[in-house]
Amino acid sequence: MPKKSLLAAVAAAGVAAAVVAAVQPAAIAAPPVAPAAASVVKEVFSPDGKISRARVPAPVATAAPLAAVSADVVTIQQAGPSSSKFDLVFVGDGYTSAQLTTYHQHVLNRWNELTQVEPFKSMKSSFNVWQVNVVSAQSGVDNDPSKGVSRSTALDMYFWCGDMERLLCVNETKAKQYAALAPGADQVLAVANSTKYGGAGGGVATSSGGNAQSGQIVAHELGHSIGGLADEYDYPNDLYTGSEPREANVSIYPSATMTRYKVKWYSYIGKASPDGGVIGTYQGGYYYKRGVYRPTDNSLMRSLGRQFNLIGLDIMKAAIARKAPVR
């Protein structure tokens, strides 16, 4: 590809192409087709660290306003004003008033797990952390330990979301309503009173409070919400034929092309990376097996239990420093 055309393609990254559907006239009127049920995509996290995506039914919209809520807000860490810090807000579900001590310990565990991962470890002072004491009428969440178990809880959390046992969903509207009681809420994290492995990504990330394997879900989701990083796992699709992605950690260009035209992470190629190995261009990522590359073989944006690769780490540091510089 000529240099001028390549750079034009890079500049146009992220711009979606228009799609025009051709309509064929029919001799006989077809019966009306029921509209497809609304759905949303959730990230699904396996115990072995593998990350995938699943489409689940979208929440049913309601015109009725939610009743006002109240709850105590506990300070886990207050590093400064919300205007110059990132605010992480934990909301719990399935914790009765007698179990708030357990909930508090689960929140502390999640925060401690997060700060074992860079850049959160070295930039810990850039975050405010709040715990909203959401009280439920019953202990536990739906479909735990088995499908069909029902409990009355404040945030309606449940396993078997989208008919996948480990996919743990929450009523995001209610979760955000409680999170709004905190001074700020850049990322909302819903914690279920459960030891069962599970979680989900999205606008409100979820995890099981009593299961240690669920901890890195938070770090992965902050890669999206703070750093704008793309997922580096390569399923379920085969060949990517789109334009250059706007995210910094995926590209359609192999290392030779990157280096020649000085695009994306060309200046990092050959450097050692915190997740192991050397920066290069590894086939697969952005939900595609071919046609798109990632910087390393297996970083936190591809699997849990890992570190950010050097590209992701530097992007995260810069994003955090823009709002909450370490002093």
C-alpha positions as CSV (number, residue, x, y, z in Angstrom):
1,M,0.0,0.0,0.0
2,P,1.4,3.5,-0.9
3,K,2.5,5.5,2.1
4,K,-0.1,8.2,1.4
5,S,-2.9,5.7,1.2
6,L,-1.8,3.9,4.3
7,L,-1.6,7.0,6.4
8,A,-5.0,8.0,5.2
9,A,-6.3,4.7,6.3
10,V,-4.8,5.1,9.7
11,A,-6.3,8.6,10.0
12,A,-9.7,7.2,9.2
13,A,-9.5,4.5,11.9
14,G,-12.6,3.8,13.8
15,V,-14.9,5.4,11.1
16,A,-17.6,2.9,10.3
17,A,-18.7,2.3,6.7
18,A,-22.3,2.8,5.7
19,V,-24.2,-0.3,4.8
20,V,-27.0,-0.1,2.2
21,A,-29.5,-3.0,2.1
22,A,-31.1,-3.8,-1.2
23,V,-34.8,-4.6,-1.0
24,Q,-36.2,-7.1,-3.6
25,P,-39.9,-6.7,-4.6
26,A,-42.0,-9.7,-3.8
27,A,-44.8,-11.1,-5.8
28,I,-46.6,-12.2,-2.7
29,A,-46.6,-10.2,0.5
30,A,-44.6,-12.0,3.1
31,P,-46.0,-12.3,6.6
32,P,-44.8,-9.7,9.1
33,V,-41.6,-10.6,10.8
34,A,-41.5,-10.1,14.6
35,P,-38.7,-7.7,15.6
36,A,-35.6,-9.3,17.0
37,A,-35.5,-9.2,20.8
38,A,-33.2,-6.5,22.1
39,S,-29.9,-7.8,23.5
40,V,-26.6,-6.6,24.9
41,V,-23.1,-8.0,24.8
42,K,-21.4,-9.0,28.0
43,E,-17.8,-10.2,28.6
44,V,-17.7,-13.7,30.2
45,F,-14.8,-14.8,32.3
46,S,-13.8,-18.5,32.7
47,P,-12.0,-19.9,35.7
48,D,-8.9,-20.7,33.5
49,G,-8.6,-17.0,32.7
50,K,-10.1,-17.2,29.2
51,I,-12.4,-14.3,28.2
52,S,-15.2,-14.4,25.7
53,R,-18.4,-12.5,24.9
54,A,-22.0,-13.5,25.1
55,R,-25.2,-11.8,23.9
56,V,-27.9,-11.7,26.6
57,P,-31.4,-10.2,26.6
58,A,-31.4,-6.4,27.2
59,P,-33.1,-5.2,30.4
60,V,-36.8,-4.5,29.9
61,A,-37.3,-0.7,29.8
62,T,-39.8,0.7,32.2
63,A,-41.4,4.1,32.3
64,A,-42.0,4.0,36.0
65,P,-39.3,6.0,37.9
66,L,-37.3,4.0,40.5
67,A,-38.0,4.7,44.1
68,A,-35.5,6.9,45.9
69,V,-32.7,4.9,47.6
70,S,-30.6,5.6,50.6
71,A,-27.5,3.8,52.0
72,D,-24.4,4.5,54.0
73,V,-21.3,5.2,52.0
74,V,-18.1,3.9,53.5
75,T,-14.7,5.4,52.6
76,I,-12.2,2.7,51.6
77,Q,-9.7,5.3,50.3
78,Q,-10.0,9.0,49.7
79,A,-7.0,10.4,47.9
80,G,-8.4,13.7,46.9
81,P,-11.4,15.5,45.2
82,S,-13.3,13.5,42.7
83,S,-12.5,16.2,40.0
84,S,-8.8,15.1,40.1
85,K,-9.1,11.4,41.0
86,F,-10.7,8.2,39.6
87,D,-13.6,7.1,41.7
88,L,-14.3,3.4,42.1
89,V,-17.6,2.6,43.7
90,F,-18.5,-0.9,45.0
91,V,-22.2,-1.8,45.4
92,G,-23.1,-5.1,47.0
93,D,-26.0,-7.5,46.5
94,G,-27.3,-10.3,48.6
95,Y,-25.8,-8.9,51.8
96,T,-28.3,-8.5,54.7
97,S,-27.8,-5.9,57.4
98,A,-26.1,-8.5,59.5
99,Q,-23.6,-9.3,56.7
100,L,-22.2,-5.9,56.1
101,T,-18.9,-6.8,57.8
102,T,-18.6,-9.7,55.3
103,Y,-19.4,-7.3,52.4
104,H,-16.7,-4.9,53.7
105,Q,-14.1,-7.6,53.7
106,H,-15.1,-8.7,50.2
107,V,-14.6,-5.1,49.0
108,L,-11.2,-4.8,50.7
109,N,-10.2,-8.1,49.1
110,R,-11.1,-6.8,45.6
111,W,-9.3,-3.5,46.1
112,N,-6.2,-5.3,47.4
113,E,-6.2,-7.6,44.5
114,L,-6.5,-4.7,42.1
115,T,-3.5,-2.9,43.6
116,Q,-1.3,-6.0,43.0
117,V,-1.5,-5.2,39.3
118,E,0.4,-2.3,37.6
119,P,-0.3,0.6,37.1
120,F,-2.8,0.4,40.0
121,K,0.0,-0.7,42.4
122,S,2.3,2.3,41.8
123,M,-0.6,4.8,41.1
124,K,-2.8,3.8,44.1
125,S,-3.0,7.4,45.2
126,S,-4.8,8.3,42.0
127,F,-8.0,6.5,43.2
128,N,-10.9,7.2,45.5
129,V,-12.6,4.0,46.6
130,W,-16.1,3.9,48.0
131,Q,-18.3,1.2,49.4
132,V,-22.1,1.7,49.3
133,N,-23.8,-0.4,51.9
134,V,-26.6,-1.8,49.9
135,V,-28.8,-3.9,52.2
136,S,-30.8,-6.9,50.8
137,A,-33.8,-8.6,52.4
138,Q,-32.2,-12.0,51.8
139,S,-28.7,-13.4,51.7
140,G,-27.2,-14.6,48.5
141,V,-28.2,-14.1,44.8
142,D,-30.5,-15.9,42.3
143,N,-29.5,-19.2,40.8
144,D,-26.9,-19.9,43.5
145,P,-25.9,-22.6,44.2
146,S,-28.2,-24.0,41.4
147,K,-30.5,-22.8,38.7
148,G,-34.0,-22.0,40.0
149,V,-33.0,-20.6,43.4
150,S,-34.6,-17.3,43.9
151,R,-33.8,-14.6,46.5
152,S,-35.1,-11.1,47.2
153,T,-32.1,-8.8,46.8
154,A,-31.6,-5.1,46.2
155,L,-29.8,-5.3,42.8
156,D,-31.4,-8.4,41.3
157,M,-28.0,-10.2,40.7
158,Y,-28.2,-13.7,39.2
159,F,-26.0,-16.4,37.8
160,W,-27.0,-18.2,34.6
161,C,-27.4,-14.9,32.8
162,G,-27.9,-15.7,29.1
163,D,-28.1,-19.4,30.1
164,M,-24.4,-19.4,31.0
165,E,-23.8,-20.6,34.6
166,R,-20.8,-18.3,35.3
167,L,-22.2,-15.2,33.7
168,L,-23.3,-13.0,36.7
169,C,-25.6,-10.2,35.7
170,V,-27.0,-7.2,37.7
171,N,-29.8,-4.7,37.3
172,E,-27.5,-1.9,36.1
173,T,-30.0,0.8,36.6
174,K,-30.4,0.0,40.3
175,A,-26.6,-0.5,40.7
176,K,-25.9,2.9,39.2
177,Q,-28.6,4.5,41.3
178,Y,-26.9,3.3,44.5
179,A,-23.5,4.2,43.2
180,A,-24.6,7.8,42.7
181,L,-24.8,8.1,46.4
182,A,-20.9,8.2,46.4
183,P,-19.1,11.5,45.8
184,G,-18.1,10.3,42.3
185,A,-18.4,7.1,40.2
186,D,-16.0,6.6,37.3
187,Q,-16.5,2.8,37.5
188,V,-19.2,0.9,39.3
189,L,-18.3,-2.6,40.6
190,A,-21.2,-4.9,41.7
191,V,-20.2,-7.6,44.2
192,A,-22.4,-10.6,44.8
193,N,-22.6,-12.4,48.2
194,S,-21.4,-15.7,46.8
195,T,-18.5,-18.0,46.7
196,K,-19.4,-19.3,43.3
197,Y,-17.1,-18.3,40.4
198,G,-18.6,-15.7,38.2
199,G,-18.6,-12.2,36.8
200,A,-19.4,-10.0,33.8
201,G,-18.0,-7.0,32.1
202,G,-19.9,-4.0,30.9
203,G,-21.1,-0.6,32.2
204,V,-21.3,-2.2,35.6
205,A,-18.6,-4.9,36.1
206,T,-19.7,-7.8,38.4
207,S,-17.8,-10.4,40.4
208,S,-18.4,-12.8,43.3
209,G,-17.4,-11.4,46.6
210,G,-16.3,-14.7,48.1
211,N,-14.4,-16.1,45.2
212,A,-10.8,-15.1,44.8
213,Q,-10.6,-16.1,41.1
214,S,-13.0,-13.3,40.3
215,G,-10.6,-10.5,41.3
216,Q,-8.9,-9.6,38.1
217,I,-12.2,-8.9,36.3
218,V,-11.9,-5.4,37.8
219,A,-8.4,-4.8,36.4
220,H,-9.5,-5.9,32.9
221,E,-12.6,-3.7,32.9
222,L,-10.6,-0.7,34.0
223,G,-8.4,-1.3,31.0
224,H,-11.5,-0.5,28.9
225,S,-13.0,2.3,31.0
226,I,-9.8,4.2,31.9
227,G,-7.4,3.3,29.1
228,G,-9.8,2.8,26.2
229,L,-8.0,-0.5,25.5
230,A,-9.4,-3.1,23.1
231,D,-9.9,-6.7,23.9
232,E,-7.0,-8.8,22.6
233,Y,-8.8,-12.2,22.5
234,D,-9.5,-13.5,19.1
235,Y,-13.0,-15.1,19.1
236,P,-15.6,-15.7,17.9
237,N,-14.8,-14.3,14.5
238,D,-12.4,-15.4,11.8
239,L,-11.1,-12.8,9.3
240,Y,-11.1,-9.0,10.1
241,T,-11.5,-6.9,6.9
242,G,-12.3,-3.5,8.5
243,S,-10.3,-0.3,8.8
244,E,-7.5,0.3,11.3
245,P,-9.0,0.2,14.8
246,R,-8.8,3.4,16.8
247,E,-7.6,1.6,20.0
248,A,-3.9,1.7,20.7
249,N,-3.3,-2.0,21.4
250,V,-4.7,-3.6,18.2
251,S,-3.7,-3.0,14.5
252,I,-4.2,-4.4,11.0
253,Y,-0.5,-3.7,10.3
254,P,2.3,-6.3,10.9
255,S,5.5,-5.2,12.5
256,A,7.4,-4.5,9.2
257,T,4.6,-2.1,8.0
258,M,4.4,-0.5,11.4
259,T,8.1,0.2,11.5
260,R,8.2,1.4,7.9
261,Y,5.5,4.0,8.4
262,K,6.0,4.6,12.1
263,V,2.4,3.8,13.2
264,K,0.9,2.3,16.4
265,W,3.4,0.6,18.6
266,Y,6.4,0.6,16.1
267,S,8.7,2.2,18.7
268,Y,8.1,-0.6,21.2
269,I,8.8,-3.6,18.9
270,G,11.5,-5.8,20.3
271,K,11.2,-4.5,23.9
272,A,10.5,-6.8,26.9
273,S,6.9,-6.7,28.2
274,P,5.6,-7.1,31.8
275,D,3.3,-9.8,30.7
276,G,6.2,-11.9,29.4
277,G,7.9,-12.1,26.1
278,V,8.7,-9.4,23.6
279,I,6.6,-6.7,21.9
280,G,5.8,-7.6,18.3
281,T,2.7,-8.2,16.2
282,Y,0.9,-11.4,17.1
283,Q,-1.9,-12.6,14.9
284,G,-5.4,-12.4,16.4
285,G,-7.3,-10.0,18.6
286,Y,-10.2,-7.6,18.6
287,Y,-12.5,-10.7,18.4
288,Y,-10.9,-11.9,15.2
289,K,-8.5,-14.8,14.6
290,R,-6.9,-13.3,11.5
291,G,-6.4,-9.9,9.9
292,V,-5.6,-8.0,13.1
293,Y,-2.6,-8.0,15.5
294,R,-2.0,-7.6,19.2
295,P,1.3,-6.5,20.8
296,T,2.1,-9.6,22.9
297,D,1.1,-13.3,23.1
298,N,-1.1,-13.1,26.2
299,S,-1.8,-9.9,28.3
300,L,-4.5,-9.0,30.7
301,M,-6.6,-7.7,27.9
302,R,-6.6,-11.3,26.5
303,S,-6.7,-13.4,29.7
304,L,-7.2,-13.0,33.4
305,G,-4.3,-13.7,35.7
306,R,-1.9,-11.6,33.6
307,Q,-0.4,-8.2,33.6
308,F,-1.0,-5.4,31.0
309,N,1.5,-5.6,28.2
310,L,3.9,-2.6,27.8
311,I,1.6,-0.9,25.3
312,G,-1.4,-1.2,27.6
313,L,0.6,-0.3,30.7
314,D,1.9,3.0,29.2
315,I,-1.6,3.9,27.9
316,M,-3.1,3.3,31.4
317,K,-0.4,5.3,33.1
318,A,-0.9,8.2,30.7
319,A,-4.7,8.1,31.1
320,I,-4.5,8.0,34.9
321,A,-2.0,10.8,35.0
322,R,-4.1,13.1,32.8
323,K,-6.9,13.2,35.4
324,A,-5.1,12.1,38.6
325,P,-1.3,12.7,38.5
326,V,0.8,11.0,41.1
327,R,2.4,13.6,43.4
